[in-house]
């Protein structure tokens, strides 16, 4: 237990020291990230001790013109009895006339810090594309020189880094995304706002309630700079080792800022989450985000679908359980 608190303390200190250096929050968000840590930490790669492929689709603020849609495919591969991990991910995010695409490769290495505890380090690198399609604008002044003609795009390299600690009942991680590539975009206003450094701090645990029910509380703090720091508080129940059901509360918090921007509600959304093993290898999930902010009266809520496949059957002995 002492080691657990020490790890949490170090991670919290890292977040406080770095939070003031970021400049905005534009990376896509997910409600089911707790079941695919590659979305928030490259050091997660290989943690499960087996090969896992997952795809996610998120339709945010459904029905609102130009609302964000995000599609991802990730591969999480394990080697050397779980001490090494490899990953690959493809992400496509559309927001009105703006679109971003990225492709990343990930490597993680973990060291054993106790009888059943490990500390992992991970890096992911690749390329990001940022594009704007001028034909999708509906301007009041059709000869506006600031609106691009057709589709324009730019590319930049990308690098992410993270650390991830876990034992059978607890995990914690800290990561930083978009560490390089911003300088290549200094003269391209089309993309500059999208490539700010983002920081993630996450932790959670598993609490047995009975022989058939377990409870998994967790949180995620994400920060991208001038925008408000975002926090998710999650509570998930696992029934008979097959069905996950729970909820997540997402809110804005004052961290590293004097005050939130005028008119910005501290409330954001509540996500209802369901994940289940349809077969021994196949995992499906759904999240329904209910807006509790300025969009609450518009009924433009969000839908997120995921499907994952384990290369090995669930009954194969694993170094790490799949609960995290």
C-alpha positions as CSV (number, residue, x, y, z in Angstrom):
1,X,0.0,0.0,0.0
2,X,2.9,2.4,0.7
3,X,4.2,1.8,-2.8
4,X,0.8,2.6,-4.2
5,X,0.6,6.0,-2.5
6,X,4.2,6.8,-3.5
7,X,3.4,6.2,-7.1
8,X,0.2,8.3,-6.9
9,X,2.2,11.1,-5.3
10,X,4.9,11.2,-8.0
11,X,2.3,11.1,-10.8
12,X,0.3,14.0,-9.2
13,X,3.5,16.0,-8.8
14,X,4.3,15.5,-12.5
15,X,0.9,16.8,-13.5
16,X,1.1,19.9,-11.4
17,X,4.6,20.8,-12.7
18,X,3.6,20.4,-16.3
19,X,0.0,21.6,-16.4
20,X,0.9,25.2,-16.9
21,X,3.0,24.6,-20.0
22,X,0.3,23.3,-22.3
23,X,-1.7,25.6,-24.6
24,X,-5.2,24.1,-25.4
25,X,-7.3,21.0,-25.5
26,X,-8.2,19.6,-28.9
27,X,-7.5,15.9,-28.9
28,X,-10.6,13.7,-29.3
29,X,-12.1,12.3,-26.1
30,X,-13.6,8.8,-25.4
31,X,-15.9,7.5,-22.8
32,X,-14.6,3.9,-23.0
33,X,-10.9,4.7,-22.7
34,X,-10.7,2.7,-19.4
35,X,-11.0,-0.5,-21.6
36,X,-8.3,0.6,-24.1
37,X,-5.5,2.5,-22.4
38,X,-3.7,3.1,-25.6
39,X,-6.0,6.1,-26.2
40,X,-4.4,7.9,-23.2
41,X,-1.1,6.2,-22.4
42,X,1.5,4.5,-24.7
43,X,3.0,2.7,-21.7
44,X,-0.2,0.6,-21.6
45,X,0.9,-1.4,-24.6
46,X,1.2,-5.1,-23.9
47,X,-0.2,-4.8,-20.4
48,X,-2.9,-7.4,-20.9
49,X,-0.2,-10.0,-21.7
50,X,-1.9,-11.0,-24.9
51,X,-2.8,-9.6,-28.3
52,X,-5.9,-7.4,-28.6
53,X,-7.4,-5.5,-31.5
54,X,-10.1,-2.9,-31.0
55,X,-12.1,-0.4,-33.1
56,X,-14.1,2.6,-31.7
57,X,-16.6,5.0,-33.3
58,X,-17.8,8.1,-31.5
59,X,-20.6,10.4,-32.7
60,X,-20.5,13.4,-30.4
61,X,-23.5,15.7,-30.1
62,X,-25.5,13.6,-32.6
63,X,-27.7,15.5,-34.9
64,X,-25.8,18.8,-34.5
65,X,-24.5,20.1,-37.9
66,X,-20.7,19.7,-38.0
67,X,-20.5,17.9,-34.7
68,X,-17.3,15.8,-34.1
69,X,-17.1,12.2,-35.2
70,X,-14.1,10.0,-34.4
71,X,-13.0,6.6,-35.7
72,X,-10.0,4.6,-34.4
73,X,-8.4,1.2,-34.8
74,X,-5.8,0.0,-32.3
75,X,-3.7,-3.1,-32.0
76,X,-2.2,-3.9,-28.6
77,X,0.4,-6.7,-28.8
78,X,2.4,-8.4,-26.0
79,X,5.8,-10.0,-26.0
80,X,8.4,-11.4,-23.6
81,X,5.8,-12.7,-21.2
82,X,4.1,-9.3,-20.9
83,X,7.3,-7.4,-20.2
84,X,7.3,-5.8,-23.6
85,X,4.4,-4.3,-25.6
86,X,3.9,-3.1,-29.1
87,X,1.0,-1.1,-30.4
88,X,-0.3,0.5,-33.6
89,X,-3.2,3.0,-33.9
90,X,-5.0,4.8,-36.6
91,X,-7.3,7.8,-35.7
92,X,-9.6,9.9,-37.9
93,X,-11.4,12.9,-36.4
94,X,-13.9,15.1,-38.2
95,X,-15.1,18.4,-36.9
96,X,-17.1,20.4,-39.4
97,X,-14.8,21.4,-42.3
98,X,-11.7,20.4,-40.2
99,X,-10.3,16.9,-40.2
100,X,-7.3,15.3,-38.5
101,X,-5.7,11.9,-39.1
102,X,-2.9,10.2,-37.3
103,X,-1.0,6.9,-37.5
104,X,1.2,5.8,-34.6
105,X,3.5,2.9,-33.6
106,X,4.0,2.2,-29.9
107,X,6.7,0.4,-27.8
108,X,6.5,-0.2,-24.1
109,X,8.8,-1.9,-21.6
110,X,8.0,-2.8,-18.0
111,X,10.0,-3.8,-15.0
112,X,8.9,-5.8,-12.1
113,X,8.8,-3.7,-8.9
114,X,7.2,-6.3,-6.6
115,X,5.9,-9.8,-6.4
116,X,3.0,-8.9,-8.7
117,X,3.6,-5.2,-9.5
118,X,5.1,-3.6,-12.6
119,X,6.2,-0.2,-13.8
120,X,6.0,0.4,-17.5
121,X,7.5,3.1,-19.8
122,X,6.1,3.7,-23.3
123,X,6.7,5.8,-26.4
124,X,4.6,6.2,-29.5
125,X,5.6,8.0,-32.6
126,X,4.2,8.7,-36.0
127,X,2.7,11.3,-38.2
128,X,-0.4,13.5,-38.0
129,X,-2.3,15.2,-40.8
130,X,-4.5,18.3,-40.4
131,X,-6.9,19.4,-43.1
132,X,-9.6,22.0,-43.8
133,X,-12.1,21.6,-46.7
134,X,-13.1,25.1,-47.8
135,X,-16.0,23.8,-49.8
136,X,-17.8,22.8,-46.5
137,X,-17.9,26.5,-45.3
138,X,-21.1,28.5,-45.7
139,X,-19.8,32.1,-45.5
140,X,-21.9,35.3,-45.5
141,X,-19.3,36.8,-47.8
142,X,-18.4,34.5,-50.7
143,X,-15.3,36.3,-51.7
144,X,-13.7,36.1,-48.3
145,X,-9.9,35.6,-48.9
146,X,-9.5,33.9,-45.6
147,X,-11.5,30.9,-46.6
148,X,-9.4,28.3,-48.4
149,X,-10.4,27.1,-51.9
150,X,-10.9,23.3,-51.8
151,X,-9.0,21.1,-49.4
152,X,-5.7,22.1,-47.9
153,X,-3.7,19.9,-45.5
154,X,-0.4,19.8,-43.6
155,X,1.6,16.9,-42.0
156,X,3.7,16.9,-38.9
157,X,5.6,14.3,-36.9
158,X,4.2,13.3,-33.5
159,X,5.6,11.8,-30.3
160,X,3.9,10.7,-27.1
161,X,5.3,9.3,-23.8
162,X,4.0,7.8,-20.7
163,X,4.5,5.7,-17.5
164,X,2.1,3.1,-16.2
165,X,2.1,1.2,-12.8
166,X,-0.1,-1.7,-12.0
167,X,-0.6,-4.6,-9.7
168,X,-3.6,-7.0,-9.6
169,X,-5.8,-4.5,-7.7
170,X,-4.6,-1.0,-8.7
171,X,-3.2,1.0,-11.6
172,X,-1.9,4.5,-12.2
173,X,-0.5,6.3,-15.2
174,X,0.8,9.6,-16.5
175,X,1.4,10.6,-20.1
176,X,2.0,13.5,-22.4
177,X,0.9,13.7,-26.1
178,X,2.0,15.9,-29.0
179,X,5.5,16.4,-27.6
180,X,6.9,17.3,-31.0
181,X,5.7,18.6,-34.3
182,X,4.3,22.0,-33.3
183,X,7.2,24.0,-34.7
184,X,6.5,22.5,-38.1
185,X,3.1,24.1,-38.0
186,X,4.0,27.6,-36.9
187,X,3.2,29.0,-40.4
188,X,0.1,26.9,-40.8
189,X,-2.8,28.4,-38.8
190,X,-5.0,25.6,-40.2
191,X,-3.4,23.1,-37.9
192,X,-1.6,25.0,-35.1
193,X,-4.5,25.0,-32.6
194,X,-4.8,21.2,-32.9
195,X,-1.3,20.2,-31.9
196,X,-0.9,21.4,-28.3
197,X,0.7,19.2,-25.7
198,X,-1.8,17.3,-23.7
199,X,-1.3,15.6,-20.3
200,X,-3.2,12.7,-18.8
201,X,-3.2,11.4,-15.2
202,X,-5.2,8.3,-14.5
203,X,-5.7,5.8,-11.7
204,X,-8.1,3.1,-10.6
205,X,-8.6,-0.1,-8.7
206,X,-10.6,-3.2,-8.4
207,X,-12.7,-4.0,-5.3
208,X,-14.3,-7.4,-4.9
209,X,-17.8,-7.1,-3.6
210,X,-18.8,-10.8,-3.8
211,X,-17.7,-13.9,-5.6
212,X,-19.6,-12.7,-8.7
213,X,-19.5,-8.9,-8.5
214,X,-16.5,-6.5,-8.5
215,X,-16.3,-2.7,-8.4
216,X,-13.8,-0.7,-10.4
217,X,-13.5,3.0,-9.4
218,X,-11.2,5.2,-11.5
219,X,-10.5,8.7,-12.6
220,X,-8.9,10.6,-15.5
221,X,-7.5,14.1,-15.4
222,X,-6.7,15.6,-18.8
223,X,-5.3,19.0,-19.5
224,X,-4.4,20.8,-22.7
225,X,-3.6,24.3,-21.5
226,X,-5.8,27.4,-21.8
227,X,-9.1,25.5,-21.8
228,X,-10.4,24.1,-18.6
229,X,-8.9,21.0,-17.1
230,X,-11.2,18.1,-17.6
231,X,-11.8,15.3,-15.0
232,X,-13.7,12.0,-15.4
233,X,-14.9,10.2,-12.3
234,X,-15.9,6.6,-13.2
235,X,-17.6,3.7,-11.5
236,X,-17.9,0.3,-13.2
237,X,-19.3,-3.0,-11.9
238,X,-18.2,-6.3,-13.3
239,X,-20.7,-9.2,-13.1
240,X,-19.7,-12.8,-13.4
241,X,-16.4,-11.9,-15.1
242,X,-18.4,-11.1,-18.3
243,X,-20.5,-7.9,-18.1
244,X,-19.4,-4.4,-17.2
245,X,-22.0,-1.8,-16.4
246,X,-21.5,1.7,-14.9
247,X,-21.2,5.4,-15.5
248,X,-18.8,8.2,-15.8
249,X,-19.2,11.9,-14.7
250,X,-17.2,14.4,-16.8
251,X,-16.6,17.9,-15.4
252,X,-14.4,20.9,-15.8
253,X,-12.2,21.9,-12.8
254,X,-10.0,24.8,-11.9
255,X,-6.5,23.5,-12.0
256,X,-3.6,25.8,-12.9
257,X,-6.1,28.6,-13.8
258,X,-7.5,31.5,-11.8
259,X,-11.0,30.9,-13.2
260,X,-13.0,29.1,-15.9
261,X,-13.9,31.1,-19.0
262,X,-16.9,33.3,-18.7
263,X,-20.2,31.4,-19.2
264,X,-18.5,28.0,-19.3
265,X,-20.4,25.6,-17.0
266,X,-18.3,23.4,-14.7
267,X,-20.7,20.6,-15.7
268,X,-20.1,18.6,-18.9
269,X,-21.7,15.2,-19.3
270,X,-22.7,11.9,-17.7
271,X,-21.9,8.7,-19.7
272,X,-23.7,5.4,-19.2
273,X,-21.4,2.6,-20.2
274,X,-22.0,-1.1,-21.0
275,X,-19.2,-3.6,-22.0
276,X,-19.7,-7.3,-22.4
277,X,-17.9,-10.4,-23.7
278,X,-20.2,-11.6,-26.4
279,X,-17.9,-14.7,-26.8
280,X,-14.7,-15.9,-25.2
281,X,-12.8,-13.7,-27.6
282,X,-15.2,-10.9,-28.7
283,X,-15.8,-7.8,-26.6
284,X,-18.4,-5.2,-27.5
285,X,-19.2,-1.9,-25.8
286,X,-21.5,1.1,-25.9
287,X,-21.5,4.5,-24.2
288,X,-24.3,7.1,-24.1
289,X,-23.2,10.5,-23.1
290,X,-26.0,12.8,-21.7
291,X,-25.1,16.5,-21.9
292,X,-25.4,18.5,-18.7
293,X,-23.9,21.7,-20.1
294,X,-25.0,24.3,-22.6
295,X,-26.2,21.5,-25.0
296,X,-28.5,19.9,-22.3
297,X,-31.7,21.4,-23.7
298,X,-30.9,20.5,-27.3
299,X,-31.0,16.7,-26.8
300,X,-27.8,16.4,-28.9
301,X,-26.3,13.6,-26.8
302,X,-23.4,11.4,-27.9
303,X,-23.0,7.7,-28.9
304,X,-19.9,5.7,-28.7
305,X,-19.5,2.1,-30.0
306,X,-16.5,-0.2,-29.6
307,X,-15.7,-3.8,-30.6
308,X,-12.6,-5.7,-29.6
309,X,-11.1,-9.1,-30.3
310,X,-8.6,-11.1,-28.2
311,X,-6.4,-13.3,-30.3
312,X,-6.1,-15.8,-27.4
313,X,-9.3,-17.2,-25.7
314,X,-10.1,-15.7,-22.3
315,X,-9.4,-18.9,-20.4
316,X,-5.7,-18.9,-21.3
317,X,-3.6,-18.1,-18.3
318,X,-2.5,-14.5,-18.3
319,X,0.1,-12.6,-16.4
320,X,-2.3,-9.7,-16.0
321,X,-6.1,-9.8,-15.7
322,X,-8.2,-7.9,-18.3
323,X,-10.0,-5.7,-15.8
324,X,-7.9,-2.6,-16.5
